[in-house]
Amino acid sequence: MTFMKLIGKAALGLAAALLSGQIASAEPLPYPAKVVTLVTHSSPGGGSDVFLREMSKYLSKYIDATFIIENVQGGSGAKAMARVATSPADGSVFYATTPTYIYTSLMSKPQNTYKDLEPLVNLFADSEVIYTRTDGPYKTLMEVIDHAKKERGRWGAANPASLERQAAEQLKRAAGVTPAIVTHEGGGDMMLNVLNGTLDIGIGEIQELRSQLDAGKITLLATFNPERIAEKPDVPTVRELGFDVSLVKFRGLAGPIGIPESTKAIWDEAMKNLLADPDYQKAYTAEVLVPQFIGHKDYQAFINNFATTTENFLKSTGVIK
């Protein structure tokens, strides 16, 4: 089953439950750990960091535990994966999954890979966007491409092994240009370099751009979504601008291998309730996150499919052998 079919099937299931009233708020579910650490490879202010910190504000309503966020930077996610993979499988430590942990596993061969983590649950699909500083020289993506044809230019991505980096590489190839792709350990650092003019554009997610976007400091030029973002209807897709590139980022959780079935069942129920929480809905809608619930029984197949598709792409482009 393809990436989009898997995610579409999961979305239909969640929508049906919401409409039928099956998902309702309840008392926090009893949980085997009093404190749960949610680990991310992102720097503070990066996409996964923002995702976890916002989610953690509401999690205790549905799981009877205290949640803390731990930023483990380095190695494009390798250190964070190792931190979680070597932790007890007792439900006390989880990792924020994004395509980065697949790319890092395939491209750099770290000590612990995505195969050493057990997929728990997926929550969202996240739009990748191209942005620039509002007071800069570029008003459209075509102006950025034209500049790259003449003077190469500099484009920003979150880290070397990320969906953002691959989005930039695919756009380079589709547009026939050769800008320098400058990688960072987090989206916050990259945004600063876009704002100060070091980079022509950055590729990231709206939640990590929110403050500067609301302040009018940055402008969205395009999205890698298959279709326009509902909350940003004036932002064109990369594909409709003439470049055949389409990517969507997933956001979920994984833990050490061997998590008890009873613990995974708690997360399945709690996450459905969380996504239906009116206050959290307002928060994630404002960040242009689209709920795409995939429970633990299906998430392993989803991750394996994404990894296989990614590996085939990296081999076809010569990135890996």
C-alpha positions in Angstrom: 0.0 0.0 0.0 1.4 3.4 -0.9 2.3 6.2 1.5 -0.7 8.4 0.5 -3.1 5.4 0.6 -2.0 4.4 4.1 -2.3 7.9 5.4 -5.7 8.4 3.7 -7.1 5.2 5.2 -6.0 6.3 8.7 -7.6 9.8 8.2 -10.9 8.3 7.1 -10.9 6.1 10.2 -10.3 9.0 12.5 -12.9 11.2 10.7 -15.6 8.5 11.0 -14.9 8.1 14.7 -15.2 11.9 15.2 -18.4 12.1 13.3 -20.0 9.2 15.1 -19.1 10.6 18.5 -16.9 7.6 19.4 -14.1 9.8 20.5 -14.9 11.8 23.7 -13.0 13.3 26.5 -12.5 11.1 29.6 -10.5 10.8 32.8 -6.8 10.3 32.3 -6.0 6.7 31.6 -3.9 4.9 34.2 -0.3 4.6 33.1 2.7 2.5 34.2 5.2 5.4 34.3 4.8 8.6 36.4 7.1 10.6 34.2 7.4 10.2 30.4 10.3 11.8 28.4 9.6 12.8 24.8 12.8 13.0 22.9 13.5 15.0 19.8 16.5 15.6 17.6 15.3 19.1 16.9 16.9 22.2 18.5 14.6 24.4 20.6 12.2 26.1 18.2 12.5 23.4 15.5 9.5 21.7 14.1 9.5 18.5 16.3 10.4 20.6 19.4 7.3 22.8 18.8 5.1 19.8 18.1 6.1 18.0 21.3 5.9 21.0 23.6 2.4 22.0 22.3 1.1 18.4 22.5 2.5 18.0 26.0 0.3 20.8 27.3 -2.8 18.6 26.7 -1.4 15.0 27.1 -1.9 14.8 30.9 -5.7 15.2 30.3 -5.7 11.8 28.7 -2.7 9.9 30.2 -2.0 10.0 33.9 1.6 11.0 33.7 3.9 14.0 33.7 5.5 14.8 30.3 8.9 16.4 29.7 10.7 17.3 26.5 14.3 16.4 25.9 16.3 17.9 23.0 19.1 15.4 22.0 20.9 17.1 19.1 23.7 15.7 16.9 24.2 13.4 14.0 20.9 14.4 12.2 18.9 12.5 14.8 21.5 9.6 15.4 22.1 10.6 19.1 18.3 10.9 19.8 17.6 7.5 18.2 20.4 6.0 20.3 19.0 7.6 23.5 15.6 6.0 22.9 16.7 2.7 21.5 18.8 2.0 24.6 16.2 3.0 27.1 13.9 0.6 29.0 10.8 -0.4 27.0 8.5 0.5 29.9 6.6 3.4 28.3 8.8 6.1 29.9 10.7 7.3 26.9 9.6 8.0 23.3 11.0 9.6 20.2 9.3 12.1 17.9 9.2 10.4 14.5 9.6 12.3 11.3 11.1 11.3 7.9 14.5 12.5 9.3 15.0 9.3 11.3 14.5 7.2 8.2 16.9 9.4 6.1 19.5 9.4 8.8 19.3 5.6 9.1 19.7 5.1 5.4 22.4 7.7 4.7 24.7 7.6 7.6 24.4 4.1 9.0 24.3 5.1 12.7 24.7 2.7 15.6 21.0 2.6 16.1 18.6 3.0 13.2 14.8 3.3 12.8 14.7 -0.5 12.9 15.8 -0.4 16.5 12.7 1.6 17.5 9.2 0.4 17.6 6.6 2.7 15.9 3.9 3.6 18.4 1.4 6.0 16.8 1.2 8.7 14.1 -0.7 11.9 14.7 -0.2 14.3 11.9 0.8 15.0 8.3 2.8 18.3 8.1 3.1 20.6 5.1 6.6 21.5 3.9 6.9 25.1 2.7 9.4 27.3 1.0 9.8 30.7 2.6 11.9 33.9 2.3 12.3 37.1 4.2 9.5 39.6 3.4 11.9 42.5 2.9 14.2 40.5 0.6 14.6 40.5 -3.2 12.3 37.5 -3.9 8.5 37.7 -4.2 7.9 34.4 -6.0 9.6 31.0 -6.3 10.3 31.7 -9.9 12.4 34.7 -8.9 14.4 32.4 -6.7 14.9 29.9 -9.5 15.9 32.6 -11.9 18.5 33.9 -9.4 19.9 30.3 -9.0 20.3 30.0 -12.7 22.4 33.1 -12.8 24.3 33.1 -9.5 23.6 29.7 -7.9 22.3 31.1 -4.6 22.0 29.5 -1.1 19.0 27.4 0.1 18.4 26.3 3.7 17.3 22.9 5.0 17.0 21.7 8.6 19.7 19.0 8.6 21.6 16.8 6.2 19.4 13.8 6.6 15.9 15.3 6.4 12.8 15.5 4.2 13.6 19.2 3.8 17.0 18.4 2.4 15.6 15.9 0.0 12.8 18.4 -1.0 15.6 21.0 -1.8 17.6 18.4 -3.8 14.5 17.3 -5.8 13.6 20.9 -6.5 17.1 21.6 -7.7 16.9 18.7 -10.1 13.4 19.5 -11.3 14.4 23.2 -11.9 17.8 22.4 -13.5 19.7 24.7 -11.0 22.7 24.1 -8.6 22.3 26.3 -5.5 24.3 25.4 -2.4 22.1 23.6 0.1 23.1 24.7 3.6 22.0 22.4 6.4 21.4 23.2 10.1 20.7 21.2 13.3 17.2 22.8 13.6 14.6 25.0 11.9 15.1 27.9 14.3 18.8 28.4 13.3 17.9 28.1 9.6 15.1 30.8 9.9 17.6 33.2 11.4 19.8 32.8 8.4 16.9 33.5 6.1 16.0 36.6 8.0 19.6 38.0 7.9 19.9 37.4 4.2 22.5 34.6 4.4 20.0 32.2 2.7 17.8 33.0 -0.2 15.1 30.6 1.0 14.5 28.1 3.7 12.4 24.9 3.6 10.5 24.0 6.8 7.1 23.7 8.5 4.7 26.5 9.4 4.7 25.8 13.2 8.4 26.7 13.4 7.8 29.8 11.4 4.7 31.0 13.2 6.0 33.9 15.2 7.9 35.5 12.2 5.1 34.7 9.8 2.5 36.4 12.0 4.9 39.3 12.4 5.1 39.7 8.7 8.9 39.1 8.7 8.8 36.1 6.4 6.7 35.2 3.3 5.6 31.8 2.1 6.5 31.2 -1.6 5.2 27.7 -2.2 4.3 24.3 -0.5 5.5 20.8 -1.4 2.0 19.5 -0.6 0.1 17.7 -3.3 -2.5 20.4 -3.1 -2.7 23.9 -1.7 -2.9 24.3 2.1 -6.5 25.0 3.1 -5.4 27.6 5.7 -3.1 29.2 3.2 -5.0 29.1 -0.1 -2.9 31.8 -1.8 0.3 29.8 -1.5 0.8 27.8 -4.7 2.2 24.2 -4.8 5.6 23.6 -6.2 4.0 21.2 -8.7 1.5 23.8 -10.1 4.5 26.2 -10.6 5.9 23.6 -13.0 8.2 21.4 -10.9 7.1 17.9 -10.4 7.9 17.5 -6.7 5.4 16.6 -4.0 6.2 15.6 -0.4 4.3 15.4 2.9 5.9 15.0 6.4 4.6 12.6 9.0 4.7 13.3 12.8 4.3 10.5 15.4 6.0 8.6 18.2 8.2 5.6 18.5 9.8 3.8 21.5 12.3 1.1 22.4 11.5 -2.3 21.0 9.4 -4.4 23.4 6.8 -1.9 24.6 3.9 -3.9 26.2 0.7 -4.2 24.2 -1.3 -2.8 27.1 0.9 0.4 27.0 0.5 0.7 23.2 -3.3 0.4 23.6 -3.3 3.2 26.1 -1.6 5.5 23.6 -4.0 4.5 20.8 -7.0 5.5 22.9 -5.4 8.6 24.4 -4.3 9.9 21.0 -7.7 9.6 19.5 -9.1 11.6 22.4 -6.3 14.1 22.2 -6.9 14.8 18.5 -10.6 15.4 19.2 -9.9 17.8 22.1 -11.4 21.2 21.0 -8.6 23.2 22.6 -5.9 21.1 21.0 -7.7 21.2 17.7 -7.5 25.0 17.7 -3.8 24.8 18.5 -2.8 22.3 15.8 -5.1 23.8 13.2 -3.3 27.1 13.7 0.0 25.4 13.0 -1.5 23.8 9.8 -1.1 20.3 11.1 -3.5 17.8 9.6 -4.6 15.0 11.9 -3.6 11.6 10.4 -4.0 9.0 13.1 -2.4 5.7 12.6 -2.5 3.2 15.5 0.3 1.0 16.5 -1.0 -2.1 14.6 -0.7 -0.2 11.3 2.2 2.2 12.0 4.9 -0.4 11.6 3.7 -1.1 8.0 3.5 2.6 7.3 7.1 3.2 8.5 8.4 0.2 6.6 6.7 1.4 3.4 8.1 4.9 3.8 11.6 3.5 4.4 11.4 1.3 1.3 10.2 4.1 -0.9 12.9 6.4 0.5 15.7 3.9 0.0 14.6 3.3 -3.6 14.7 7.1 -4.2 18.1 7.5 -2.6 19.5 4.7 -4.7 18.0 6.0 -7.9 19.6 9.4 -7.4 23.0 7.9 -6.4 22.9 9.2 -2.8 23.4 5.7 -1.5 24.4 2.4 -3.2 
